[in-house]
């Protein structure tokens, strides 16, 4: 799986970081980002739920 965040769409709601904190965080501006080394989801079962929780659909998941 490959995770990408569209920073032009992200509003910093933080739902991804709340749902899957081992994969997502928020930068200094409050926008979501994937933690270093976790770009593949790190096997977290919550990644798909985090993408669904995004209120503006800024998270894309691509199966490898």
Secondary structure, DSSP 8 states (H G I E B T S, - for coil): -EEEE-TTT-----HHHHH-TTTEEE-TTS-EEE-TT-TT-TT-TTHHHHHHH-TT--EEEE--
